Amino acid sequence: MEFGLCHNYNIGYDVLSWWNDMSSDPFESYKLYNALKLHFESGYDAIKYNFKSNVTPKSFFKRKDKYFFAKLAKKYNGNLKDYYISNFKAGLSYVGDMMDEDGERNYMDHKRIQESIHRVFSIDINRLDEEDIEFDNIFKSVDGQHPLIIKLWLQEEISLETVVILNAIIGFIPREAKHISDTIIWPDTQRKIEKYTPFVNFNRSKCIAMLQKQFTKAQ
């Protein structure tokens, strides 16, 4: 962004000096945050709209928390999208809550899973296999309850990434959602799975092969 645009909003010398001290663009950091916040919390699709939303430099510079965006832009330059995603995935919404150790821990956990996605998937499906029930029943809602796979995720026994991958392969969420009677936890749970899905990169053929090997080995 050129500073001439900033002068149009009469931002002032102090703010421009602060802007110049940053190695990355704080406004771009805010735009990315806003797009991802809308993506995870509303019907807005950040992928479809290429992370664009109705924010302006003028509105940004009125925010009392603008320094947070500058600090994150500088620290996570090149990885900022993953940083924000990791924290929205973890349930944090306000940027100020992403600034402490929890924010960093969420990012490191997210990065670890992304870098070893197929290993995590292998461990998780082995955990599912330990339940010793029919494969199809792992994904079924019985008597209006959450499917077993959702229960294990909410209990933090398997990862959200594995839930996303299995839903991408099997499509159990749209099928079983109509049978789940819970109207408190489930709507947010379903939205998180569906909203996070575009950000999970995996080899579909490899995961299908791993599933077949895991659940047919005893037959």
Secondary structure, 3 states (H helix, E strand, C coil): CCHHHHHCCCCCHHHHHHHHCCCCCHHHHHHHHHHHHHHHHCCCCCCCCCCCCCCCHHHHHCCCCHHHHHHHHHHCCCCHHHHHHHHHHCCCCCHHHHCCHHHHHHHHHHHHHHHCHHHHHHHHHHHHHCCCCCHHHHHCCCCCCCCHHHHHHHCCCCCHHHHHHHHHHHCHHHHHHCCCCCCCCHHHHHHHHHHHHHHCCCCHHHHHHHHHHHHHCCC
